[in-house]
């Protein structure tokens, strides 16, 4: 298990965040219930939610100031007991989010593609691949981000060309309807499930060139991708999309391209690749957060114990619908990503302002003595 810092490029880092966000979009598709949330409201809320994430990221980079620290290190620097508590809470939430993503990936395969197969048939091999991704470290793992992104983009392009003929241009009028309630609901939902904030603040210490342009690139790619996919799904499927658990998969099944058959197989390519990228990034962030909790001599055993707990939780949750609903409520239905990202930033900002005030008062007293 790697404990030292491995560095990755900013493009690789941004692509990892985008792939993780794509998994969130495909799993927590922003459904617009008839009469409650118009398509236009959901799109506007999606854009504003990602814009808020960009703003929080910009605040972090302003505080980080190229020191090479992540938010875990900042909290330990300003208040060690509080920092250890923060790292522990962050590690716990990242572990829950990883287990939930694993279950979401496997349940899709088990329910939509191979309903007659056992859940463990998909879970155990996937866990083995994930552990390998964590063991090799973020530097080797990040090299696959560009390949995964290209494969996912090509698959989406094929589905697009197989769907564009079914699009009704007149349906675009639905996107012109924007109401406050629907906009606010989607905005909150984007912040509730945006674990990319935590990935940014935890894994940023591995970034070779620390610059706000990383999050700027993430914003444009993630927002453009999610808005484009949402438009494609709703324009092609209409209200039928709201009845599907996985609307983009339903779109892939209904797509037709003369040179390629079974476009849903390309959806499987997207699903497998982005699920691997998402969960491996979460587990690497979990191990990084544990470095702020455990002493060096206990880090390896602690990291392996955490990975074992995530695997055990995935097995237990996958076998029970009630546990999966509970875990979904914890991961998606709370403000943990926003709370674990914004409140520590405000605390660091307050401490810096307080320290600056004390220095100014100390300088004034020194001048008065002279």
ZICOR-V306780 format. One record per residue. N is the residue number from 0. PSI is psi in whole degrees, -180 to 180 (none if undefined). NEAR is the number of other C-alpha atoms within 10 Angstrom. D_FIRST is the distance of its C-alpha to the first C-alpha in whole Angstrom. Layout:
BEGIN
N_PSI_NEAR_D_FIRST + N_PSI_NEAR_D_FIRST
END
This chain:
BEGIN
0_124_13_0 + 1_128_15_4 + 2_-31_13_6 + 3_172_10_9 + 4_125_14_12 + 5_137_14_12 + 6_144_18_16 + 7_161_21_17 + 8_160_16_21 + 9_-32_21_23 + 10_-42_17_24 + 11_-41_20_21 + 12_-45_26_20 + 13_-39_22_24 + 14_-36_23_24 + 15_-43_28_20 + 16_-41_27_22 + 17_-43_28_25 + 18_-39_28_24 + 19_-41_25_23 + 20_-36_24_26 + 21_-39_24_28 + 22_-44_24_26 + 23_-43_22_27 + 24_-47_21_31 + 25_-27_18_31 + 26_-44_18_30 + 27_58_15_32 + 28_131_18_35 + 29_88_21_37 + 30_141_20_40 + 31_98_19_44 + 32_135_13_46 + 33_131_10_49 + 34_-7_7_52 + 35_-52_11_49 + 36_115_22_46 + 37_156_21_48 + 38_-41_27_46 + 39_-38_21_46 + 40_-41_26_45 + 41_-39_28_42 + 42_-45_25_41 + 43_-41_21_42 + 44_-37_26_40 + 45_-46_25_37 + 46_-46_23_38 + 47_-36_20_39 + 48_-46_23_35 + 49_-33_20_33 + 50_-38_17_35 + 51_-39_16_35 + 52_-41_22_31 + 53_-43_21_32 + 54_-42_14_34 + 55_-39_18_31 + 56_-39_21_28 + 57_-38_18_31 + 58_-41_16_32 + 59_-46_23_28 + 60_-31_20_28 + 61_-37_13_31 + 62_-37_15_30 + 63_-41_20_27 + 64_38_11_29 + 65_21_12_27 + 66_-15_10_25 + 67_3_14_21 + 68_151_18_21 + 69_-178_21_20 + 70_-30_27_22 + 71_-45_25_19 + 72_-38_19_20 + 73_-46_17_23 + 74_-38_23_24 + 75_-34_18_22 + 76_-43_14_25 + 77_-29_14_28 + 78_99_14_28 + 79_-48_14_25 + 80_-44_13_26 + 81_-36_14_26 + 82_-41_21_23 + 83_-40_21_21 + 84_-43_16_23 + 85_-45_21_22 + 86_-38_27_19 + 87_-44_20_19 + 88_-40_16_21 + 89_-45_23_19 + 90_-40_25_16 + 91_-45_17_19 + 92_-40_21_21 + 93_-37_28_18 + 94_-43_24_17 + 95_-42_22_20 + 96_-38_25_21 + 97_-45_25_18 + 98_-40_29_20 + 99_-40_24_23 + 100_-39_23_22 + 101_-47_27_21 + 102_-40_23_24 + 103_-41_19_26 + 104_-50_22_25 + 105_-38_21_26 + 106_-34_20_29 + 107_-49_17_30 + 108_-42_18_30 + 109_-30_19_31 + 110_-41_12_34 + 111_-33_11_35 + 112_-51_12_34 + 113_71_13_34 + 114_-19_12_36 + 115_-9_8_37 + 116_161_12_33 + 117_148_11_31 + 118_-39_19_28 + 119_-23_14_26 + 120_-34_11_26 + 121_-32_16_25 + 122_-49_21_22 + 123_-46_15_20 + 124_-38_10_20 + 125_-40_18_19 + 126_-39_19_16 + 127_-43_11_15 + 128_-40_13_15 + 129_-45_20_13 + 130_-40_17_10 + 131_-42_13_10 + 132_-35_21_11 + 133_-41_22_8 + 134_-40_15_5 + 135_-19_12_8 + 136_165_18_8 + 137_-28_22_11 + 138_-48_16_13 + 139_-38_15_13 + 140_-41_20_13 + 141_-24_22_16 + 142_-24_14_18 + 143_-11_15_19 + 144_-44_23_20 + 145_-41_16_24 + 146_-45_12_24 + 147_-42_22_24 + 148_-43_20_26 + 149_-44_11_29 + 150_-43_17_29 + 151_-42_22_29 + 152_-41_14_32 + 153_-40_14_34 + 154_-43_20_33 + 155_-39_21_35 + 156_-42_13_37 + 157_-42_18_39 + 158_-38_27_39 + 159_-48_20_41 + 160_-27_13_43 + 161_-8_22_44 + 162_-28_22_44 + 163_-27_14_46 + 164_-20_12_50 + 165_-1_15_49 + 166_135_17_49 + 167_109_13_52 + 168_-30_9_53 + 169_-22_8_55 + 170_-12_14_52 + 171_-21_15_51 + 172_-29_10_53 + 173_-27_14_51 + 174_-8_17_48 + 175_-8_14_51 + 176_113_13_51 + 177_124_18_49 + 178_153_17_50 + 179_-44_11_48 + 180_-47_15_47 + 181_-40_22_45 + 182_-46_24_44 + 183_-40_19_42 + 184_-43_16_41 + 185_-39_24_39 + 186_-46_23_38 + 187_-42_18_37 + 188_-38_21_35 + 189_-42_24_33 + 190_-32_24_32 + 191_-40_19_31 + 192_13_22_28 + 193_79_23_27 + 194_-9_26_23 + 195_-27_23_23 + 196_-47_21_24 + 197_-37_23_21 + 198_-41_24_19 + 199_-52_23_21 + 200_-22_21_21 + 201_-45_26_17 + 202_0_25_16 + 203_-22_24_19 + 204_-17_23_17 + 205_0_22_15 + 206_124_22_19 + 207_-43_14_21 + 208_107_16_24 + 209_113_18_25 + 210_145_16_28 + 211_-17_16_29 + 212_-20_15_30 + 213_-49_24_27 + 214_-27_24_28 + 215_-46_17_31 + 216_-40_18_30 + 217_-43_23_28 + 218_-48_21_31 + 219_-42_15_34 + 220_-46_19_32 + 221_-44_23_31 + 222_-46_22_34 + 223_-41_13_36 + 224_-48_18_34 + 225_-40_22_34 + 226_-44_18_38 + 227_-44_12_39 + 228_-39_18_37 + 229_-44_23_39 + 230_-45_20_42 + 231_-45_20_42 + 232_-48_24_41 + 233_-35_25_44 + 234_-31_22_47 + 235_-37_22_46 + 236_-22_20_46 + 237_-139_14_48 + 238_-20_15_48 + 239_-30_13_46 + 240_-31_22_43 + 241_-15_18_43 + 242_-4_10_44 + 243_140_14_40 + 244_-36_16_37 + 245_83_16_36 + 246_-37_21_38 + 247_-32_25_37 + 248_-41_23_36 + 249_-36_17_40 + 250_-43_25_41 + 251_-38_24_39 + 252_-38_19_41 + 253_-9_17_44 + 254_155_22_44 + 255_121_22_46 + 256_126_15_45 + 257_-35_6_48 + 258_-12_6_45 + 259_132_10_42 + 260_160_13_43 + 261_65_14_40 + 262_-16_22_39 + 263_-22_21_37 + 264_-29_14_34 + 265_-29_22_33 + 266_-38_21_32 + 267_-37_18_30 + 268_-48_16_28 + 269_-48_22_28 + 270_-47_20_27 + 271_-45_18_24 + 272_-47_19_23 + 273_-28_26_23 + 274_-42_24_21 + 275_-45_22_18 + 276_-44_25_18 + 277_-53_26_19 + 278_-38_26_17 + 279_-41_27_14 + 280_-41_27_15 + 281_-42_28_15 + 282_-37_26_12 + 283_-40_24_10 + 284_-38_24_13 + 285_-47_28_12 + 286_-37_26_9 + 287_-42_24_11 + 288_-35_27_14 + 289_-25_24_12 + 290_-25_23_12 + 291_-1_22_16 + 292_-42_21_16 + 293_145_17_14 + 294_163_11_14 + 295_-42_11_12 + 296_-18_8_12 + 297_5_11_12 + 298_-49_19_9 + 299_-48_18_6 + 300_-38_12_9 + 301_-40_18_11 + 302_-43_22_8 + 303_-37_14_8 + 304_-42_12_12 + 305_-43_19_12 + 306_-39_22_11 + 307_-39_13_14 + 308_-41_15_16 + 309_-43_23_16 + 310_-44_21_17 + 311_-41_13_20 + 312_-38_21_21 + 313_-41_24_21 + 314_-45_18_23 + 315_-45_15_25 + 316_-38_20_26 + 317_-25_22_27 + 318_-4_16_29 + 319_121_11_31 + 320_-36_11_33 + 321_-43_11_34 + 322_-37_14_30 + 323_-41_20_29 + 324_-39_13_32 + 325_-46_14_31 + 326_-37_19_28 + 327_-42_18_29 + 328_-36_11_31 + 329_-46_16_29 + 330_-43_24_26 + 331_-29_22_29 + 332_12_14_32 + 333_174_16_31 + 334_29_17_31 + 335_-46_22_27 + 336_-43_22_26 + 337_-43_19_29 + 338_-46_14_29 + 339_-11_20_25 + 340_-48_24_26 + 341_-44_18_30 + 342_-45_11_30 + 343_-36_19_28 + 344_-43_22_29 + 345_-35_13_33 + 346_-46_14_32 + 347_-41_20_30 + 348_-42_16_33 + 349_-44_12_36 + 350_-39_14_34 + 351_-42_14_35 + 352_-40_12_38 + 353_-42_12_39 + 354_-38_12_38 + 355_-38_12_40 + 356_-39_12_43 + 357_-39_12_42 + 358_-40_12_42 + 359_-40_12_45 + 360_-37_12_47 + 361_-39_12_46 + 362_-37_11_47 + 363_-40_11_51 + 364_-38_11_51 + 365_-40_10_51 + 366_-35_9_53 + 367_-37_8_56 + 368_-42_6_56 + 369_none_5_57
END
